[in-house]
Structure formats: C-alpha cells, structure tokens
Amino acid sequence: MSFENKNKADGYWKENIRLVLILLSIWAIVSFGCGILLVDVLNEYTFMGFKLGFWFAQQGAIYVFVALIFVYAAKTHKLDQKYGVDEE
C-alpha cells in the first residue's frame, strides 16, 4: 500500500481507526450490555426457544462479531478505493 502523500495516509488511517472504534463499540455493547448488564430484562423474552439474554451471552455476541468482520471488510474496501490504495 502506497499513498501519494502524508496527508492522504493520515486521512486514511484516521478514517480506518474511527471505523474500528465504532465497530468495536457495537460489539462491546452487544457482548457486555446484552450478555451481562441487560440479561435480566432480555430474559423476559425468548428467541428460538431460549431466553434472549442467555442467547446473547452464548451465541448472539459471536454472530454480531462475525457480521462486524464482514462489515469491516466491505467498508475498508470502499475506503481503499476512496484513497486509491486498493489492490485492483
């Protein structure tokens, strides 16, 4: 990956780090919030036969994490194209 100038490189990494922080925040909210803090409230509902709080703690956070990986890949592909550092 080669940037035309330092300003483009700084802009790219600023946007990339911002994206990472947003996605990690979403994952933390789902994992910690839904799996630990809100478990009693969510357990009042069921999902696929399981209490919702239990489901988030055991599987939901993992599914969200995998989905965020695909979101990150798609967003960074667009970011690479925007800054002209894509591999195509």
Distance bins in CASP14 RR format, pairs under 12 A and 6 or more apart:
PFRMAT RR
TARGET T0000
AUTHOR 0000-0000-0000
RMODE 2
METHOD distances of the structure
MODEL  1
1 8 0 0 0 0 0 1 0 0 0 0 0
1 9 0 0 0 0 1 0 0 0 0 0 0
1 12 0 0 0 0 1 0 0 0 0 0 0
1 13 0 0 0 0 0 1 0 0 0 0 0
1 16 0 0 0 0 0 1 0 0 0 0 0
1 76 0 0 0 0 0 1 0 0 0 0 0
1 79 0 0 0 0 0 1 0 0 0 0 0
1 80 1 0 0 1 0 0 0 0 0 0 0
1 83 0 0 0 0 1 0 0 0 0 0 0
1 84 0 0 0 0 1 0 0 0 0 0 0
1 85 1 0 1 0 0 0 0 0 0 0 0
1 86 0 0 0 0 1 0 0 0 0 0 0
1 87 0 0 0 0 1 0 0 0 0 0 0
2 8 0 0 0 0 0 1 0 0 0 0 0
2 9 0 0 0 0 1 0 0 0 0 0 0
2 12 0 0 0 0 0 1 0 0 0 0 0
2 80 0 0 0 0 0 1 0 0 0 0 0
2 83 0 0 0 0 0 1 0 0 0 0 0
2 84 0 0 0 0 1 0 0 0 0 0 0
2 85 1 0 0 1 0 0 0 0 0 0 0
2 86 0 0 0 0 0 1 0 0 0 0 0
2 87 0 0 0 0 0 1 0 0 0 0 0
3 9 1 0 1 0 0 0 0 0 0 0 0
3 10 0 0 0 0 1 0 0 0 0 0 0
3 11 0 0 0 0 1 0 0 0 0 0 0
3 12 1 0 0 1 0 0 0 0 0 0 0
3 13 0 0 0 0 1 0 0 0 0 0 0
3 80 0 0 0 0 0 1 0 0 0 0 0
3 82 0 0 0 0 0 1 0 0 0 0 0
3 83 1 0 0 1 0 0 0 0 0 0 0
3 84 0 0 0 0 1 0 0 0 0 0 0
3 85 1 0 0 1 0 0 0 0 0 0 0
4 10 0 0 0 0 0 1 0 0 0 0 0
4 11 0 0 0 0 0 1 0 0 0 0 0
4 12 0 0 0 0 0 1 0 0 0 0 0
4 83 0 0 0 0 1 0 0 0 0 0 0
4 84 0 0 0 0 1 0 0 0 0 0 0
4 85 0 0 0 0 1 0 0 0 0 0 0
5 11 0 0 0 0 0 1 0 0 0 0 0
5 12 0 0 0 0 0 1 0 0 0 0 0
5 83 0 0 0 0 0 1 0 0 0 0 0
6 12 0 0 0 0 0 1 0 0 0 0 0
6 13 0 0 0 0 0 1 0 0 0 0 0
7 13 0 0 0 0 0 1 0 0 0 0 0
7 14 0 0 0 0 0 1 0 0 0 0 0
7 83 0 0 0 0 0 1 0 0 0 0 0
8 14 0 0 0 0 0 1 0 0 0 0 0
8 15 0 0 0 0 0 1 0 0 0 0 0
8 79 0 0 0 0 0 1 0 0 0 0 0
8 80 0 0 0 0 0 1 0 0 0 0 0
8 82 0 0 0 0 1 0 0 0 0 0 0
8 83 1 0 1 0 0 0 0 0 0 0 0
8 84 0 0 0 0 1 0 0 0 0 0 0
8 85 0 0 0 0 1 0 0 0 0 0 0
9 15 0 0 0 0 0 1 0 0 0 0 0
9 16 0 0 0 0 0 1 0 0 0 0 0
9 83 0 0 0 0 1 0 0 0 0 0 0
9 84 0 0 0 0 0 1 0 0 0 0 0
9 85 0 0 0 0 1 0 0 0 0 0 0
10 16 0 0 0 0 0 1 0 0 0 0 0
10 17 0 0 0 0 0 1 0 0 0 0 0
10 83 0 0 0 0 0 1 0 0 0 0 0
11 17 0 0 0 0 1 0 0 0 0 0 0
11 18 0 0 0 0 1 0 0 0 0 0 0
11 19 0 0 0 0 0 1 0 0 0 0 0
11 79 0 0 0 0 1 0 0 0 0 0 0
11 82 0 0 0 0 1 0 0 0 0 0 0
11 83 1 0 0 1 0 0 0 0 0 0 0
11 85 0 0 0 0 0 1 0 0 0 0 0
12 18 0 0 0 0 0 1 0 0 0 0 0
12 19 0 0 0 0 0 1 0 0 0 0 0
12 76 0 0 0 0 1 0 0 0 0 0 0
12 78 0 0 0 0 0 1 0 0 0 0 0
12 79 1 0 0 1 0 0 0 0 0 0 0
12 80 0 0 0 0 1 0 0 0 0 0 0
12 81 0 0 0 0 0 1 0 0 0 0 0
12 82 0 0 0 0 1 0 0 0 0 0 0
12 83 1 0 1 0 0 0 0 0 0 0 0
12 84 0 0 0 0 1 0 0 0 0 0 0
12 85 1 0 0 1 0 0 0 0 0 0 0
12 86 0 0 0 0 0 1 0 0 0 0 0
13 19 0 0 0 0 0 1 0 0 0 0 0
13 20 0 0 0 0 0 1 0 0 0 0 0
13 76 0 0 0 0 0 1 0 0 0 0 0
13 79 0 0 0 0 1 0 0 0 0 0 0
13 83 0 0 0 0 1 0 0 0 0 0 0
13 85 0 0 0 0 0 1 0 0 0 0 0
14 20 0 0 0 0 0 1 0 0 0 0 0
14 21 0 0 0 0 0 1 0 0 0 0 0
14 79 0 0 0 0 0 1 0 0 0 0 0
14 83 0 0 0 0 0 1 0 0 0 0 0
15 21 0 0 0 0 0 1 0 0 0 0 0
15 22 0 0 0 0 0 1 0 0 0 0 0
15 75 0 0 0 0 1 0 0 0 0 0 0
15 76 0 0 0 0 1 0 0 0 0 0 0
15 78 0 0 0 0 0 1 0 0 0 0 0
15 79 1 0 1 0 0 0 0 0 0 0 0
15 80 0 0 0 0 0 1 0 0 0 0 0
15 82 0 0 0 0 1 0 0 0 0 0 0
15 83 0 0 0 0 1 0 0 0 0 0 0
16 22 0 0 0 0 0 1 0 0 0 0 0
16 23 0 0 0 0 0 1 0 0 0 0 0
16 72 0 0 0 0 1 0 0 0 0 0 0
16 75 0 0 0 0 1 0 0 0 0 0 0
16 76 1 0 0 1 0 0 0 0 0 0 0
16 77 0 0 0 0 0 1 0 0 0 0 0
16 78 0 0 0 0 0 1 0 0 0 0 0
16 79 1 0 0 1 0 0 0 0 0 0 0
16 80 0 0 0 0 1 0 0 0 0 0 0
16 82 0 0 0 0 0 1 0 0 0 0 0
16 83 0 0 0 0 1 0 0 0 0 0 0
16 85 0 0 0 0 0 1 0 0 0 0 0
17 23 0 0 0 0 0 1 0 0 0 0 0
17 24 0 0 0 0 0 1 0 0 0 0 0
17 76 0 0 0 0 0 1 0 0 0 0 0
17 79 0 0 0 0 0 1 0 0 0 0 0
18 24 0 0 0 0 0 1 0 0 0 0 0
18 25 0 0 0 0 0 1 0 0 0 0 0
18 75 0 0 0 0 0 1 0 0 0 0 0
18 76 0 0 0 0 0 1 0 0 0 0 0
18 79 0 0 0 0 0 1 0 0 0 0 0
19 25 0 0 0 0 0 1 0 0 0 0 0
19 26 0 0 0 0 0 1 0 0 0 0 0
19 68 0 0 0 0 0 1 0 0 0 0 0
19 71 0 0 0 0 1 0 0 0 0 0 0
19 72 1 0 0 1 0 0 0 0 0 0 0
19 73 0 0 0 0 0 1 0 0 0 0 0
19 74 0 0 0 0 0 1 0 0 0 0 0
19 75 1 0 1 0 0 0 0 0 0 0 0
19 76 1 0 0 1 0 0 0 0 0 0 0
19 77 0 0 0 0 0 1 0 0 0 0 0
19 78 0 0 0 0 0 1 0 0 0 0 0
19 79 1 0 0 1 0 0 0 0 0 0 0
19 80 0 0 0 0 0 1 0 0 0 0 0
19 82 0 0 0 0 0 1 0 0 0 0 0
20 26 0 0 0 0 0 1 0 0 0 0 0
20 27 0 0 0 0 0 1 0 0 0 0 0
20 68 0 0 0 0 0 1 0 0 0 0 0
20 69 0 0 0 0 0 1 0 0 0 0 0
20 71 0 0 0 0 0 1 0 0 0 0 0
20 72 1 0 0 1 0 0 0 0 0 0 0
20 75 0 0 0 0 1 0 0 0 0 0 0
20 76 0 0 0 0 1 0 0 0 0 0 0
20 79 0 0 0 0 0 1 0 0 0 0 0
21 27 0 0 0 0 0 1 0 0 0 0 0
21 28 0 0 0 0 0 1 0 0 0 0 0
21 72 0 0 0 0 0 1 0 0 0 0 0
22 28 0 0 0 0 0 1 0 0 0 0 0
22 29 0 0 0 0 0 1 0 0 0 0 0
22 68 0 0 0 0 1 0 0 0 0 0 0
22 71 0 0 0 0 1 0 0 0 0 0 0
22 72 0 0 0 0 1 0 0 0 0 0 0
22 75 0 0 0 0 1 0 0 0 0 0 0
23 29 0 0 0 0 0 1 0 0 0 0 0
23 30 0 0 0 0 0 1 0 0 0 0 0
23 64 0 0 0 0 1 0 0 0 0 0 0
23 65 0 0 0 0 1 0 0 0 0 0 0
23 66 0 0 0 0 0 1 0 0 0 0 0
23 67 0 0 0 0 1 0 0 0 0 0 0
23 68 1 0 1 0 0 0 0 0 0 0 0
23 69 0 0 0 0 1 0 0 0 0 0 0
23 70 0 0 0 0 0 1 0 0 0 0 0
23 71 1 0 0 1 0 0 0 0 0 0 0
23 72 1 0 1 0 0 0 0 0 0 0 0
23 73 0 0 0 0 0 1 0 0 0 0 0
23 74 0 0 0 0 0 1 0 0 0 0 0
23 75 0 0 0 0 1 0 0 0 0 0 0
23 76 0 0 0 0 0 1 0 0 0 0 0
24 30 0 0 0 0 0 1 0 0 0 0 0
24 31 0 0 0 0 0 1 0 0 0 0 0
24 32 0 0 0 0 0 1 0 0 0 0 0
24 64 0 0 0 0 0 1 0 0 0 0 0
24 65 0 0 0 0 1 0 0 0 0 0 0
24 68 0 0 0 0 1 0 0 0 0 0 0
24 69 0 0 0 0 0 1 0 0 0 0 0
24 71 0 0 0 0 0 1 0 0 0 0 0
24 72 0 0 0 0 1 0 0 0 0 0 0
25 31 0 0 0 0 0 1 0 0 0 0 0
25 32 0 0 0 0 0 1 0 0 0 0 0
25 33 0 0 0 0 0 1 0 0 0 0 0
25 64 0 0 0 0 0 1 0 0 0 0 0
25 68 0 0 0 0 0 1 0 0 0 0 0
26 32 0 0 0 0 0 1 0 0 0 0 0
26 33 0 0 0 0 0 1 0 0 0 0 0
26 34 0 0 0 0 0 1 0 0 0 0 0
26 61 0 0 0 0 0 1 0 0 0 0 0
26 64 1 0 0 1 0 0 0 0 0 0 0
26 65 0 0 0 0 1 0 0 0 0 0 0
26 67 0 0 0 0 1 0 0 0 0 0 0
26 68 1 0 0 1 0 0 0 0 0 0 0
26 69 0 0 0 0 0 1 0 0 0 0 0
26 71 0 0 0 0 1 0 0 0 0 0 0
26 72 0 0 0 0 0 1 0 0 0 0 0
27 33 0 0 0 0 0 1 0 0 0 0 0
27 34 0 0 0 0 0 1 0 0 0 0 0
27 35 0 0 0 0 0 1 0 0 0 0 0
27 56 0 0 0 0 0 1 0 0 0 0 0
27 60 0 0 0 0 0 1 0 0 0 0 0
27 61 1 0 0 1 0 0 0 0 0 0 0
27 62 0 0 0 0 0 1 0 0 0 0 0
27 63 0 0 0 0 0 1 0 0 0 0 0
27 64 1 0 0 1 0 0 0 0 0 0 0
27 65 1 0 1 0 0 0 0 0 0 0 0
27 66 0 0 0 0 0 1 0 0 0 0 0
27 67 0 0 0 0 1 0 0 0 0 0 0
27 68 1 0 1 0 0 0 0 0 0 0 0
27 69 0 0 0 0 1 0 0 0 0 0 0
27 71 0 0 0 0 0 1 0 0 0 0 0
27 72 0 0 0 0 0 1 0 0 0 0 0
28 34 0 0 0 0 0 1 0 0 0 0 0
28 35 0 0 0 0 0 1 0 0 0 0 0
28 36 0 0 0 0 0 1 0 0 0 0 0
28 37 0 0 0 0 0 1 0 0 0 0 0
28 61 0 0 0 0 1 0 0 0 0 0 0
28 64 0 0 0 0 0 1 0 0 0 0 0
28 65 0 0 0 0 0 1 0 0 0 0 0
28 68 0 0 0 0 0 1 0 0 0 0 0
29 35 0 0 0 0 0 1 0 0 0 0 0
29 36 0 0 0 0 0 1 0 0 0 0 0
29 37 0 0 0 0 1 0 0 0 0 0 0
29 38 0 0 0 0 1 0 0 0 0 0 0
29 56 0 0 0 0 0 1 0 0 0 0 0
29 61 0 0 0 0 1 0 0 0 0 0 0
29 64 0 0 0 0 1 0 0 0 0 0 0
29 68 0 0 0 0 0 1 0 0 0 0 0
30 36 0 0 0 0 0 1 0 0 0 0 0
30 37 0 0 0 0 0 1 0 0 0 0 0
30 38 0 0 0 0 0 1 0 0 0 0 0
30 42 0 0 0 0 0 1 0 0 0 0 0
30 53 0 0 0 0 0 1 0 0 0 0 0
30 55 0 0 0 0 0 1 0 0 0 0 0
30 56 1 0 0 1 0 0 0 0 0 0 0
30 57 0 0 0 0 0 1 0 0 0 0 0
30 59 0 0 0 0 0 1 0 0 0 0 0
30 60 1 0 0 1 0 0 0 0 0 0 0
30 61 1 0 1 0 0 0 0 0 0 0 0
30 62 0 0 0 0 1 0 0 0 0 0 0
30 63 0 0 0 0 1 0 0 0 0 0 0
30 64 1 0 1 0 0 0 0 0 0 0 0
30 65 0 0 0 0 1 0 0 0 0 0 0
30 66 0 0 0 0 0 1 0 0 0 0 0
30 67 0 0 0 0 1 0 0 0 0 0 0
30 68 0 0 0 0 1 0 0 0 0 0 0
31 37 0 0 0 0 0 1 0 0 0 0 0
31 38 0 0 0 0 0 1 0 0 0 0 0
31 39 0 0 0 0 0 1 0 0 0 0 0
31 53 0 0 0 0 0 1 0 0 0 0 0
31 56 0 0 0 0 1 0 0 0 0 0 0
31 57 0 0 0 0 1 0 0 0 0 0 0
31 58 0 0 0 0 0 1 0 0 0 0 0
31 59 0 0 0 0 0 1 0 0 0 0 0
31 60 0 0 0 0 1 0 0 0 0 0 0
31 61 1 0 1 0 0 0 0 0 0 0 0
31 62 0 0 0 0 1 0 0 0 0 0 0
31 63 0 0 0 0 0 1 0 0 0 0 0
31 64 1 0 0 1 0 0 0 0 0 0 0
31 65 1 0 0 1 0 0 0 0 0 0 0
31 68 0 0 0 0 0 1 0 0 0 0 0
32 38 0 0 0 0 1 0 0 0 0 0 0
32 39 0 0 0 0 0 1 0 0 0 0 0
32 56 0 0 0 0 0 1 0 0 0 0 0
32 57 0 0 0 0 1 0 0 0 0 0 0
32 61 0 0 0 0 1 0 0 0 0 0 0
32 64 0 0 0 0 0 1 0 0 0 0 0
33 39 0 0 0 0 1 0 0 0 0 0 0
33 40 0 0 0 0 0 1 0 0 0 0 0
33 41 0 0 0 0 0 1 0 0 0 0 0
33 42 0 0 0 0 1 0 0 0 0 0 0
33 53 0 0 0 0 1 0 0 0 0 0 0
33 56 0 0 0 0 1 0 0 0 0 0 0
33 57 0 0 0 0 1 0 0 0 0 0 0
33 60 0 0 0 0 0 1 0 0 0 0 0
33 61 0 0 0 0 1 0 0 0 0 0 0
33 64 0 0 0 0 0 1 0 0 0 0 0
34 40 0 0 0 0 0 1 0 0 0 0 0
34 41 0 0 0 0 1 0 0 0 0 0 0
34 42 1 0 0 1 0 0 0 0 0 0 0
34 43 0 0 0 0 0 1 0 0 0 0 0
34 45 0 0 0 0 0 1 0 0 0 0 0
34 47 0 0 0 0 0 1 0 0 0 0 0
34 51 0 0 0 0 0 1 0 0 0 0 0
34 52 0 0 0 0 1 0 0 0 0 0 0
34 53 1 0 0 1 0 0 0 0 0 0 0
34 54 0 0 0 0 0 1 0 0 0 0 0
34 55 0 0 0 0 1 0 0 0 0 0 0
34 56 1 1 0 0 0 0 0 0 0 0 0
34 57 1 0 0 1 0 0 0 0 0 0 0
34 58 0 0 0 0 0 1 0 0 0 0 0
34 59 0 0 0 0 0 1 0 0 0 0 0
34 60 1 0 0 1 0 0 0 0 0 0 0
34 61 1 0 0 1 0 0 0 0 0 0 0
34 63 0 0 0 0 0 1 0 0 0 0 0
34 64 0 0 0 0 1 0 0 0 0 0 0
35 41 0 0 0 0 0 1 0 0 0 0 0
35 42 1 0 0 1 0 0 0 0 0 0 0
35 43 0 0 0 0 0 1 0 0 0 0 0
35 51 0 0 0 0 0 1 0 0 0 0 0
35 52 0 0 0 0 1 0 0 0 0 0 0
35 53 1 0 1 0 0 0 0 0 0 0 0
35 54 0 0 0 0 1 0 0 0 0 0 0
35 55 0 0 0 0 1 0 0 0 0 0 0
35 56 1 0 1 0 0 0 0 0 0 0 0
35 57 1 0 1 0 0 0 0 0 0 0 0
35 58 0 0 0 0 1 0 0 0 0 0 0
35 59 0 0 0 0 0 1 0 0 0 0 0
35 60 0 0 0 0 1 0 0 0 0 0 0
35 61 1 0 0 1 0 0 0 0 0 0 0
35 62 0 0 0 0 0 1 0 0 0 0 0
35 64 0 0 0 0 0 1 0 0 0 0 0
36 42 0 0 0 0 0 1 0 0 0 0 0
36 53 0 0 0 0 1 0 0 0 0 0 0
36 54 0 0 0 0 0 1 0 0 0 0 0
36 56 0 0 0 0 1 0 0 0 0 0 0
36 57 1 0 0 1 0 0 0 0 0 0 0
36 61 0 0 0 0 1 0 0 0 0 0 0
37 53 0 0 0 0 0 1 0 0 0 0 0
37 56 0 0 0 0 0 1 0 0 0 0 0
37 57 0 0 0 0 0 1 0 0 0 0 0
38 44 0 0 0 0 0 1 0 0 0 0 0
38 45 0 0 0 0 0 1 0 0 0 0 0
38 51 0 0 0 0 0 1 0 0 0 0 0
38 52 0 0 0 0 1 0 0 0 0 0 0
38 53 1 0 0 1 0 0 0 0 0 0 0
38 54 0 0 0 0 0 1 0 0 0 0 0
38 56 0 0 0 0 1 0 0 0 0 0 0
38 57 0 0 0 0 0 1 0 0 0 0 0
39 45 0 0 0 0 0 1 0 0 0 0 0
39 51 0 0 0 0 1 0 0 0 0 0 0
39 52 0 0 0 0 1 0 0 0 0 0 0
39 53 1 0 1 0 0 0 0 0 0 0 0
39 54 1 0 0 1 0 0 0 0 0 0 0
39 55 0 0 0 0 0 1 0 0 0 0 0
39 56 1 0 0 1 0 0 0 0 0 0 0
39 57 1 0 0 1 0 0 0 0 0 0 0
39 58 0 0 0 0 0 1 0 0 0 0 0
39 61 0 0 0 0 0 1 0 0 0 0 0
40 51 0 0 0 0 1 0 0 0 0 0 0
40 52 0 0 0 0 0 1 0 0 0 0 0
40 53 0 0 0 0 1 0 0 0 0 0 0
40 54 0 0 0 0 0 1 0 0 0 0 0
40 57 0 0 0 0 0 1 0 0 0 0 0
41 51 0 0 0 0 0 1 0 0 0 0 0
41 52 0 0 0 0 1 0 0 0 0 0 0
41 53 0 0 0 0 1 0 0 0 0 0 0
41 56 0 0 0 0 0 1 0 0 0 0 0
42 50 0 0 0 0 0 1 0 0 0 0 0
42 51 1 0 0 1 0 0 0 0 0 0 0
42 52 1 0 1 0 0 0 0 0 0 0 0
42 53 1 1 0 0 0 0 0 0 0 0 0
42 54 0 0 0 0 1 0 0 0 0 0 0
42 55 0 0 0 0 1 0 0 0 0 0 0
42 56 1 0 0 1 0 0 0 0 0 0 0
42 57 0 0 0 0 1 0 0 0 0 0 0
42 60 0 0 0 0 0 1 0 0 0 0 0
43 49 0 0 0 0 0 1 0 0 0 0 0
43 50 0 0 0 0 1 0 0 0 0 0 0
43 51 1 0 1 0 0 0 0 0 0 0 0
43 52 1 0 0 1 0 0 0 0 0 0 0
43 53 1 0 1 0 0 0 0 0 0 0 0
43 54 1 0 0 1 0 0 0 0 0 0 0
43 55 0 0 0 0 1 0 0 0 0 0 0
43 56 0 0 0 0 1 0 0 0 0 0 0
43 57 0 0 0 0 1 0 0 0 0 0 0
44 51 0 0 0 0 1 0 0 0 0 0 0
44 52 1 0 0 1 0 0 0 0 0 0 0
44 53 0 0 0 0 1 0 0 0 0 0 0
44 54 0 0 0 0 0 1 0 0 0 0 0
45 51 1 0 0 1 0 0 0 0 0 0 0
45 52 1 0 1 0 0 0 0 0 0 0 0
45 53 0 0 0 0 1 0 0 0 0 0 0
45 54 0 0 0 0 0 1 0 0 0 0 0
45 55 0 0 0 0 1 0 0 0 0 0 0
45 56 0 0 0 0 0 1 0 0 0 0 0
46 52 1 0 0 1 0 0 0 0 0 0 0
46 53 0 0 0 0 1 0 0 0 0 0 0
46 54 0 0 0 0 1 0 0 0 0 0 0
46 55 0 0 0 0 1 0 0 0 0 0 0
47 53 0 0 0 0 1 0 0 0 0 0 0
47 54 0 0 0 0 1 0 0 0 0 0 0
47 55 1 0 1 0 0 0 0 0 0 0 0
47 56 0 0 0 0 1 0 0 0 0 0 0
47 58 0 0 0 0 0 1 0 0 0 0 0
47 59 0 0 0 0 1 0 0 0 0 0 0
47 60 0 0 0 0 1 0 0 0 0 0 0
47 63 0 0 0 0 0 1 0 0 0 0 0
48 54 0 0 0 0 0 1 0 0 0 0 0
48 55 1 0 0 1 0 0 0 0 0 0 0
48 56 0 0 0 0 0 1 0 0 0 0 0
48 58 0 0 0 0 0 1 0 0 0 0 0
48 59 0 0 0 0 1 0 0 0 0 0 0
48 60 0 0 0 0 0 1 0 0 0 0 0
48 63 0 0 0 0 0 1 0 0 0 0 0
49 55 0 0 0 0 1 0 0 0 0 0 0
50 56 0 0 0 0 1 0 0 0 0 0 0
50 57 0 0 0 0 0 1 0 0 0 0 0
50 58 1 0 0 1 0 0 0 0 0 0 0
50 59 0 0 0 0 1 0 0 0 0 0 0
50 60 0 0 0 0 0 1 0 0 0 0 0
51 57 0 0 0 0 1 0 0 0 0 0 0
51 58 0 0 0 0 0 1 0 0 0 0 0
52 58 0 0 0 0 0 1 0 0 0 0 0
52 59 0 0 0 0 0 1 0 0 0 0 0
52 60 0 0 0 0 1 0 0 0 0 0 0
53 59 0 0 0 0 0 1 0 0 0 0 0
53 60 0 0 0 0 1 0 0 0 0 0 0
53 61 0 0 0 0 0 1 0 0 0 0 0
54 60 0 0 0 0 1 0 0 0 0 0 0
54 61 0 0 0 0 0 1 0 0 0 0 0
55 61 0 0 0 0 1 0 0 0 0 0 0
55 62 0 0 0 0 0 1 0 0 0 0 0
55 63 0 0 0 0 1 0 0 0 0 0 0
55 64 0 0 0 0 0 1 0 0 0 0 0
56 62 0 0 0 0 1 0 0 0 0 0 0
56 63 0 0 0 0 1 0 0 0 0 0 0
56 64 0 0 0 0 1 0 0 0 0 0 0
56 65 0 0 0 0 0 1 0 0 0 0 0
57 64 0 0 0 0 0 1 0 0 0 0 0
59 65 0 0 0 0 0 1 0 0 0 0 0
59 66 0 0 0 0 0 1 0 0 0 0 0
60 66 0 0 0 0 1 0 0 0 0 0 0
60 67 0 0 0 0 1 0 0 0 0 0 0
60 68 0 0 0 0 0 1 0 0 0 0 0
61 67 0 0 0 0 0 1 0 0 0 0 0
61 68 0 0 0 0 0 1 0 0 0 0 0
62 68 0 0 0 0 0 1 0 0 0 0 0
62 69 0 0 0 0 0 1 0 0 0 0 0
63 69 0 0 0 0 0 1 0 0 0 0 0
63 70 0 0 0 0 0 1 0 0 0 0 0
64 70 0 0 0 0 0 1 0 0 0 0 0
64 71 0 0 0 0 0 1 0 0 0 0 0
65 71 0 0 0 0 0 1 0 0 0 0 0
65 72 0 0 0 0 0 1 0 0 0 0 0
66 72 0 0 0 0 0 1 0 0 0 0 0
66 73 0 0 0 0 0 1 0 0 0 0 0
67 73 0 0 0 0 0 1 0 0 0 0 0
67 74 0 0 0 0 0 1 0 0 0 0 0
68 74 0 0 0 0 0 1 0 0 0 0 0
68 75 0 0 0 0 0 1 0 0 0 0 0
69 75 0 0 0 0 0 1 0 0 0 0 0
69 76 0 0 0 0 0 1 0 0 0 0 0
70 76 0 0 0 0 0 1 0 0 0 0 0
70 77 0 0 0 0 0 1 0 0 0 0 0
71 77 0 0 0 0 0 1 0 0 0 0 0
71 78 0 0 0 0 0 1 0 0 0 0 0
72 78 0 0 0 0 0 1 0 0 0 0 0
72 79 0 0 0 0 1 0 0 0 0 0 0
73 79 0 0 0 0 0 1 0 0 0 0 0
73 80 0 0 0 0 0 1 0 0 0 0 0
74 80 0 0 0 0 0 1 0 0 0 0 0
74 81 0 0 0 0 0 1 0 0 0 0 0
75 81 0 0 0 0 0 1 0 0 0 0 0
75 82 0 0 0 0 0 1 0 0 0 0 0
76 82 0 0 0 0 0 1 0 0 0 0 0
76 83 0 0 0 0 0 1 0 0 0 0 0
76 85 0 0 0 0 0 1 0 0 0 0 0
76 86 0 0 0 0 1 0 0 0 0 0 0
76 87 0 0 0 0 0 1 0 0 0 0 0
77 83 0 0 0 0 0 1 0 0 0 0 0
77 84 0 0 0 0 0 1 0 0 0 0 0
77 85 0 0 0 0 0 1 0 0 0 0 0
77 86 1 0 0 1 0 0 0 0 0 0 0
77 87 0 0 0 0 1 0 0 0 0 0 0
77 88 0 0 0 0 1 0 0 0 0 0 0
78 84 0 0 0 0 0 1 0 0 0 0 0
78 85 0 0 0 0 0 1 0 0 0 0 0
78 86 0 0 0 0 1 0 0 0 0 0 0
79 85 0 0 0 0 1 0 0 0 0 0 0
79 86 0 0 0 0 1 0 0 0 0 0 0
80 86 1 1 0 0 0 0 0 0 0 0 0
80 87 1 0 0 1 0 0 0 0 0 0 0
80 88 0 0 0 0 1 0 0 0 0 0 0
81 87 0 0 0 0 0 1 0 0 0 0 0
81 88 0 0 0 0 1 0 0 0 0 0 0
END
